[in-house]
């Protein structure tokens, strides 16, 4: 099968980037795979056996057709066109017009112009996006009109594509907005076969931005009084405010997994409606428990190995940190339960087979 992947970027920063590389690595020996991206992280090489071509239009987020003519022939030649994080409506229209288009929605940007279907008070948004409905999150009128306009253009451009989402939460969001039937295919994650004994440090990872709520969990860590480090495996504008934590910066995937393996637990707060949260699954795969706020797609992997606290429940977060710090047996027991759960639910064979079945359906018309 001739599979064309179009993505906004080739990177190693986030879970979406790691998942794309996993898909490419899995498919390269099985199919004729072509990869075209908007931009490439400096110094980064594509997966072995693949060449990466550039089309800067794929990285643009406004409705901009410049440079898209170079994509017409690759799209025509492909049996399946699979898009990842492409938000340029002009590029979306071109790909969807092929009639053989699969779009993986990693987040809310295709249908929500605001902060991830989350209202200013932290409640989940259930409104259909419009300039009026989005005024609470986007109070500046000119900016709101522009953002709502481009979001609506994306949503219309995607009509007729087959959607892949990473969680049942995201599938429900699409159904709420009139597009049911999305295929729920979460990322696959490899588990550590011989997990290590629990370490001391707690880990806070990913983008340190307001909707990830790092200040909340940092405050809980300080209030807990535990004699255990807080490692920051990521970066962002709020990093300088997390005084006393140990910044590790952005880590390679291998280094991130090793950091999780050496830790006591992952702290996974989130203020927004998390589309999935692959970092939590990776921690469980290392045999490490997770303390999480159960929002959005977190519910798809919080069945085992996870201590859930309510959003903004500082006391609950403090108590969960203290419990795992004080009880080696609890940390080990939760970690093993999570590792077993991930091995059963997020195996490469199971999830890649789902994607192959979808490709066959799309290619067959």
C-alpha positions as CSV (number, residue, x, y, z in Angstrom):
1,X,0.0,0.0,0.0
2,X,1.2,3.5,-0.8
3,X,0.8,5.6,2.3
4,X,1.4,9.4,2.3
5,X,1.9,11.0,5.8
6,X,1.5,14.8,5.9
7,X,2.4,16.5,9.2
8,X,3.0,20.0,10.5
9,X,6.4,19.0,11.9
10,X,8.9,16.2,12.5
11,X,10.0,16.6,16.2
12,X,10.6,14.7,19.4
13,X,9.1,17.2,21.8
14,X,5.7,15.8,22.6
15,X,3.6,12.7,22.7
16,X,2.1,13.4,19.3
17,X,5.5,13.6,17.8
18,X,6.6,10.3,19.4
19,X,3.4,8.6,18.2
20,X,4.0,9.7,14.6
21,X,7.5,8.3,14.6
22,X,6.2,5.0,16.0
23,X,3.6,4.8,13.2
24,X,6.3,5.6,10.6
25,X,8.7,3.0,12.0
26,X,6.0,0.3,12.1
27,X,4.8,1.0,8.6
28,X,8.1,1.5,6.7
29,X,8.8,-2.2,6.3
30,X,5.2,-3.0,5.3
31,X,4.2,-0.3,2.9
32,X,5.6,2.3,0.5
33,X,5.7,5.2,2.9
34,X,6.2,8.9,2.0
35,X,6.6,11.6,4.6
36,X,6.1,15.3,4.0
37,X,6.2,17.8,6.8
38,X,6.0,21.6,7.3
39,X,9.2,21.8,9.3
40,X,11.9,19.6,10.9
41,X,13.4,20.0,14.3
42,X,17.1,21.0,13.8
43,X,19.4,18.1,13.8
44,X,16.6,15.5,13.7
45,X,16.7,12.6,11.3
46,X,13.6,10.7,10.1
47,X,13.1,7.1,11.1
48,X,15.4,4.6,9.4
49,X,14.6,3.9,5.8
50,X,12.4,7.0,5.3
51,X,13.1,10.3,3.5
52,X,11.5,13.4,4.7
53,X,10.4,16.1,2.3
54,X,9.4,19.7,3.2
55,X,6.2,21.6,2.4
56,X,6.1,24.7,4.7
57,X,2.4,25.2,4.0
58,X,1.7,22.2,6.2
59,X,3.1,24.1,9.3
60,X,0.8,27.2,8.7
61,X,-2.3,27.5,10.7
62,X,-4.2,30.1,8.6
63,X,-6.0,29.4,5.4
64,X,-3.0,29.7,3.1
65,X,-2.7,27.8,-0.2
66,X,0.8,29.0,-1.1
67,X,3.2,26.1,-1.9
68,X,0.5,23.4,-1.9
69,X,0.8,22.6,-5.6
70,X,3.8,20.4,-4.8
71,X,1.5,18.1,-2.8
72,X,-0.9,17.4,-5.6
73,X,1.0,14.6,-7.3
74,X,2.0,12.8,-4.0
75,X,-1.7,12.9,-2.9
76,X,-2.8,11.6,-6.3
77,X,-0.3,8.7,-6.1
78,X,-1.2,7.6,-2.6
79,X,-3.7,4.9,-1.6
80,X,-4.1,6.6,1.8
81,X,-3.3,10.1,2.8
82,X,-2.9,10.4,6.6
83,X,-2.7,13.8,8.2
84,X,-1.2,14.6,11.6
85,X,-1.6,18.1,13.2
86,X,-2.2,19.8,9.9
87,X,-4.3,22.9,10.7
88,X,-4.0,24.9,7.4
89,X,-7.6,24.7,5.9
90,X,-6.2,24.9,2.4
91,X,-4.0,21.9,2.9
92,X,-6.9,20.0,4.6
93,X,-9.2,20.7,1.6
94,X,-6.6,19.4,-0.8
95,X,-6.0,16.2,1.1
96,X,-9.7,15.5,1.8
97,X,-10.6,16.0,-1.8
98,X,-8.7,12.8,-2.6
99,X,-11.4,10.7,-1.0
100,X,-8.8,8.6,0.7
101,X,-8.0,10.8,3.7
102,X,-7.4,9.8,7.3
103,X,-6.9,12.6,9.9
104,X,-5.6,12.0,13.3
105,X,-6.9,14.6,15.7
106,X,-4.3,15.0,18.5
107,X,-6.0,17.9,20.2
108,X,-9.0,20.3,20.0
109,X,-7.8,22.9,17.4
110,X,-9.9,21.5,14.6
111,X,-13.1,22.4,16.4
112,X,-12.3,24.6,19.4
113,X,-10.8,28.1,19.0
114,X,-10.3,28.4,22.8
115,X,-8.2,26.6,25.5
116,X,-9.1,23.0,24.8
117,X,-12.9,22.9,25.5
118,X,-12.3,24.3,29.0
119,X,-14.1,27.4,30.3
120,X,-12.4,30.1,32.4
121,X,-13.7,28.6,35.6
122,X,-12.2,25.2,34.7
123,X,-15.5,23.5,33.8
124,X,-15.8,21.5,30.6
125,X,-17.3,23.4,27.7
126,X,-20.2,21.8,26.0
127,X,-21.1,24.6,23.6
128,X,-20.9,24.5,19.9
129,X,-18.1,26.9,18.9
130,X,-19.2,30.3,17.6
131,X,-18.1,34.0,18.2
132,X,-20.9,34.4,20.7
133,X,-20.3,31.1,22.6
134,X,-16.6,31.6,22.7
135,X,-16.6,35.2,24.2
136,X,-15.8,34.0,27.7
137,X,-12.6,32.4,26.7
138,X,-11.7,34.9,23.9
139,X,-12.8,38.3,25.1
140,X,-11.0,40.4,22.5
141,X,-13.5,40.7,19.6
142,X,-11.2,41.0,16.6
143,X,-9.0,38.1,17.8
144,X,-12.1,36.0,18.6
145,X,-13.6,36.6,15.2
146,X,-10.4,35.7,13.4
147,X,-9.8,32.5,15.5
148,X,-13.4,31.4,15.2
149,X,-13.2,31.9,11.5
150,X,-10.2,29.8,10.8
151,X,-11.4,27.1,13.2
152,X,-14.7,26.9,11.3
153,X,-12.7,26.8,8.0
154,X,-10.7,23.8,9.4
155,X,-13.9,22.0,10.5
156,X,-15.6,22.4,7.1
157,X,-12.4,21.4,5.3
158,X,-12.3,18.1,7.1
159,X,-15.8,17.0,6.1
160,X,-15.5,13.7,4.4
161,X,-12.3,12.5,6.0
162,X,-12.1,9.5,8.3
163,X,-11.1,10.6,11.8
164,X,-8.7,8.9,14.2
165,X,-8.7,10.0,17.8
166,X,-6.7,8.8,20.8
167,X,-9.4,8.6,23.4
168,X,-13.1,7.9,23.8
169,X,-13.4,11.4,25.2
170,X,-12.3,12.9,21.9
171,X,-14.6,10.6,19.9
172,X,-17.5,11.8,22.1
173,X,-16.5,15.4,21.4
174,X,-16.7,14.8,17.7
175,X,-20.0,13.1,18.0
176,X,-21.4,16.0,20.1
177,X,-20.4,18.3,17.2
178,X,-22.1,16.1,14.5
179,X,-19.3,13.9,13.4
180,X,-19.8,10.5,15.0
181,X,-17.9,7.3,14.2
182,X,-14.3,8.3,14.8
183,X,-11.9,5.4,15.2
184,X,-10.4,5.3,18.7
185,X,-6.8,4.2,18.2
186,X,-4.6,5.3,21.1
187,X,-0.8,5.2,20.8
188,X,1.0,2.0,21.5
189,X,3.5,1.9,24.3
190,X,6.2,-0.7,25.0
191,X,6.4,-1.8,28.6
192,X,9.5,-2.5,30.6
193,X,9.7,-6.2,31.2
194,X,11.7,-6.0,34.5
195,X,10.7,-2.8,36.3
196,X,13.0,-1.3,38.9
197,X,12.2,-0.7,42.5
198,X,10.5,2.6,43.1
199,X,12.9,5.6,43.2
200,X,12.6,8.8,45.3
201,X,11.9,11.6,42.9
202,X,8.5,12.7,41.5
203,X,8.3,13.7,37.9
204,X,6.4,16.6,36.3
205,X,6.7,16.4,32.5
206,X,5.7,18.0,29.2
207,X,4.9,21.6,28.4
208,X,4.9,23.8,31.6
209,X,2.0,26.0,30.6
210,X,-1.1,27.2,32.4
211,X,-3.6,24.6,31.0
212,X,-1.3,21.8,32.2
213,X,-1.6,23.3,35.7
214,X,2.1,22.8,36.8
215,X,1.8,25.5,39.6
216,X,-1.0,23.5,41.2
217,X,1.0,20.3,41.5
218,X,4.3,22.2,42.4
219,X,2.5,23.8,45.3
220,X,1.1,20.5,46.4
221,X,4.6,19.0,46.3
222,X,6.0,21.8,48.4
223,X,3.1,21.6,50.9
224,X,3.6,17.8,51.2
225,X,6.9,18.3,53.0
226,X,8.3,15.1,51.4
227,X,12.1,14.7,51.3
228,X,12.0,13.9,47.6
229,X,13.0,15.9,44.5
230,X,10.6,17.1,41.9
231,X,12.1,16.6,38.4
232,X,10.9,18.8,35.6
233,X,11.1,16.7,32.4
234,X,10.0,19.4,30.0
235,X,9.9,23.2,29.8
236,X,7.7,26.2,29.3
237,X,7.0,29.7,30.4
238,X,6.0,28.7,33.9
239,X,9.2,26.8,34.6
240,X,11.0,29.7,36.3
241,X,8.2,29.9,38.9
242,X,8.7,26.3,40.0
243,X,11.3,27.1,42.6
244,X,13.1,24.2,44.2
245,X,12.3,21.8,41.4
246,X,15.1,20.3,39.4
247,X,14.9,21.3,35.7
248,X,15.9,18.6,33.3
249,X,14.6,20.3,30.1
250,X,13.3,18.5,27.1
251,X,14.6,15.0,27.0
252,X,14.9,12.5,24.2
253,X,12.4,9.7,24.3
254,X,14.9,7.2,25.7
255,X,16.1,9.7,28.4
256,X,12.5,10.4,29.3
257,X,11.6,6.8,29.8
258,X,14.8,6.3,31.8
259,X,13.9,9.3,34.0
260,X,10.4,7.8,34.6
261,X,12.0,4.4,35.4
262,X,14.2,6.0,38.1
263,X,11.3,7.9,39.7
264,X,8.8,7.3,42.4
265,X,5.8,8.5,40.4
266,X,4.6,10.8,37.7
267,X,2.5,13.8,38.6
268,X,-0.1,14.5,35.9
269,X,-2.2,17.5,36.7
270,X,-4.3,19.0,33.9
271,X,-6.7,21.9,33.9
272,X,-8.0,21.5,30.4
273,X,-9.8,18.5,28.9
274,X,-6.8,16.4,28.1
275,X,-7.1,14.7,24.7
276,X,-5.2,11.6,25.9
277,X,-2.0,12.1,27.9
278,X,0.5,9.6,26.6
279,X,3.1,10.6,29.2
280,X,0.9,9.0,31.8
281,X,0.8,5.7,29.9
282,X,4.5,5.8,29.4
283,X,5.0,6.1,33.2
284,X,2.7,3.2,33.8
285,X,4.7,1.2,31.2
286,X,7.8,1.8,33.3
287,X,6.0,0.4,36.4
288,X,5.5,3.8,37.9
289,X,2.2,5.0,39.4
290,X,0.6,8.2,38.3
291,X,-1.2,10.8,40.4
292,X,-3.6,12.5,37.9
293,X,-6.6,14.7,37.6
294,X,-9.1,12.7,35.7
295,X,-10.1,15.0,32.9
296,X,-10.9,14.3,29.2
297,X,-9.0,11.3,27.8
298,X,-7.2,10.5,31.1
299,X,-10.1,8.3,31.9
300,X,-9.0,5.9,29.2
301,X,-5.9,4.9,31.0
302,X,-6.7,5.6,34.7
303,X,-8.2,2.2,35.4
304,X,-5.1,0.8,37.1
305,X,-1.9,2.2,38.7
306,X,-3.4,5.7,39.0
307,X,-4.4,7.8,42.1
308,X,-7.0,10.2,40.8
309,X,-7.6,13.6,42.5
310,X,-10.2,16.2,41.6
311,X,-9.0,19.3,39.7
312,X,-7.7,22.0,42.1
313,X,-8.0,19.6,45.1
314,X,-4.7,20.7,46.7
315,X,-5.3,18.6,49.8
316,X,-6.0,15.5,47.8
317,X,-2.9,16.0,45.7
318,X,-0.8,16.5,48.9
319,X,-2.2,13.4,50.5
320,X,-1.5,11.3,47.3
321,X,2.1,12.5,47.1
322,X,2.6,11.7,50.8
323,X,1.1,8.3,50.5
324,X,3.3,7.2,47.6
325,X,6.4,8.8,49.3
326,X,5.8,6.9,52.6
327,X,4.8,3.5,51.3
328,X,7.2,1.6,49.1
329,X,4.8,-1.3,48.8
330,X,1.9,0.9,47.6
331,X,4.1,2.5,45.0
332,X,5.3,-0.9,43.7
333,X,1.8,-2.4,43.8
334,X,0.2,0.4,41.8
335,X,3.1,0.5,39.4
336,X,2.8,-3.2,38.6
337,X,-0.9,-2.9,38.2
338,X,-0.4,0.0,35.7
339,X,2.3,-1.9,33.8
340,X,0.1,-4.9,33.4
341,X,-2.8,-2.7,32.2
342,X,-0.7,-1.0,29.6
343,X,0.7,-4.3,28.3
344,X,-2.9,-5.6,27.7
345,X,-4.5,-2.4,26.5
346,X,-1.9,-0.5,24.5
347,X,0.2,-3.2,22.7
348,X,1.7,-2.3,19.4
349,X,0.2,-5.4,17.7
350,X,-3.3,-4.6,18.8
351,X,-3.3,-0.9,18.0
352,X,-1.4,-1.1,14.7
353,X,-3.8,-3.7,13.5
354,X,-6.7,-1.3,14.1
355,X,-4.9,1.3,11.9
356,X,-4.2,-1.2,9.2
357,X,-7.9,-2.2,9.1
358,X,-8.9,1.5,8.7
359,X,-6.4,2.0,5.9
360,X,-7.7,-1.0,4.0
361,X,-11.2,0.4,4.4
362,X,-10.2,3.9,3.2
363,X,-8.1,2.6,0.3
364,X,-10.9,0.3,-0.9
365,X,-13.2,3.2,-1.2
